[in-house]
Amino acid sequence: MVRKCVVTIISAMLVIAVFAIYNVLGFGKQADDKKIKVGFVYIGDESNPYTYNFIRSQKALEAKYGNRVEIIVKENVAEGTEEKPIRELVSAGCEIIFTTSYGYGETVKKIAAEYPNIQFCQATCGNANEEPVQQNYHTFMGHIYEGRYVAGVVAGLKMQEMIKEGVISEEEAQVGYVAAFPYAEVISGYTSFLLGVRSVVPSAKMVVKYTNTWGNYRIENVVAKELIEEKCVIISQHSDTIGPAVACEAAEGETKVYHVGYNQSMQEVAPTTSLVSARINWTPYIVAAVDAVLNDKIIEENVKGRVNGNDVGAGFDKDWVQLIDLNSAIVAEGTEENVNQVINEFKEDKLVVFKGDYVGVDPFDEMDTYELKLGYEENKDLSAPTFHYVLKDIIRVIED
């Protein structure tokens, strides 16, 4: 019995000694000691609201992991010039690289094929599941149509207030939209915004004008002024500058023109007209993706969202979409309560936005139409928006 105890003690001591030597030599390094390099490629810099939303997430990542992550950033990388800075991040030893503009997607996927041990995460693109599928190439995006719809509800409540007070008639309930390009992402956005407005004011219509640029202050400001001249009483945007908000704040006339923003709060430049803004919150994905690399996990198994192959998206349910600065000084009474109710409906998956007695027409093919009576499920199989039909009779696109 004594001999058996001695043997057991000696065996235990040997095991402890082996583990001690293993750790001293560095073979037993714990997962929470692992350090990695993380790369970011930005189309703009901190002065650009779209890019700044990613920088917010970058800062959240740094705050969470501290010196466990070394961040390397490439800023102001125009689409078409991304290959060189991405390869520089590869050469610098980055184990995960986030690329943040739609136009980078094809290049990033090509480079990913060359470096299977590096994870490449591309925002706003939809080609991760297209052949050839690269297991280290991923796409992600928040379901921003949800935020646009809720912002539309805020605008609709304000418009309803204007009608009740006799400021405008139901026939004058017209929304203007400063739109960057006739892409699905933009069309989906302004359609969901209008449908949010119409959930409160069924007579509301929309006038859209494209700027053909993502971020040109002068053009966006001029287009907003043109929409105001078209007698639009609320202006929203899918563009990156404060130009439309400034136009609303400076508008002269008997009827005040209100504004709904995107990506950033507009209250500083439009305190008496900015109702609310919406944005994508990139932090849940970026933090979870880095956590996956740090702990040798599969990204799609570590991220909370709707997973389709190598693509992940989510909305209000996972905090991927947020409203910014509801302007309590000017929004209609009861707005906050209505907003919370609609957001809860999204969280509980009870709300289908693209549904109603509408017919949509593809702007590039009039023969391609879609009836929304049965509904259209946005982001069903892809995190990037796919709805690309302009609704007949209620949306008018102004051409130059």
Salt bridges, closest charged atoms under 4 A:
GLU46 OE1 - LYS59 NZ 3.79
GLU83 OE2 - ARG87 NE 2.99
GLU83 OE1 - LYS110 NZ 3.14
GLU88 OE1 - LYS74 NZ 2.82
GLU88 OE2 - LYS84 NZ 2.62
GLU114 OE2 - ARG87 NH2 2.86
GLU161 OE1 - LYS158 NZ 2.74
GLU185 OE2 - HIS238 NE2 3.56
GLU226 OE1 - LYS209 NZ 2.54
GLU230 OE1 - ARG396 NH2 3.05
ASP296 OD1 - LYS34 NZ 3.26
GLU300 OE2 - HIS138 ND1 2.64
GLU348 OE1 - LYS350 NZ 2.95
ASP362 OD2 - HIS388 NE2 3.52
ASP368 OD2 - HIS388 NE2 3.83
GLU377 OE2 - ARG306 NH1 3.61
ASP400 OD1 - LYS209 NZ 2.94
